[in-house]
Structure formats: structure tokens, C-alpha cells
Amino acid sequence: MILLLLCPKCKNKMKYQTTDIYLTGKRKKCVYCGNSFKVKDNKIEKIKP
């Protein structure tokens, strides 16, 4: 499953790939500004492979 995430600090979009359907407790570090945020709260959409 590939998700599109939005960084809450710099507002850049990133792709996030996971095999787990449960997103609670997952964190992602922004590749642009280095901010760490929760995946569940900042998900934009699911991308079809």
C-alpha cells in the first residue's frame, strides 16, 4: 500500500509505502525539513500501484 502524506510543517507531499494496514503508532521523517510526524494524522490519499 502506498500513501501520499503531507508534512504539517513545510507542506510538502511525500510517498510512504507500508505493508501493514494499521497506521497507529507509525511515524515518518520529512525528507525536506526533517520534521517527524504521525502518518495516520497526515494522510492525504491512497495511491494505486
Secondary structure by P-SEA (a helix, b strand, c coil): cbbbbbccccbbbbbbbbcccccccbbbbbcccbbbbbccccccccccc
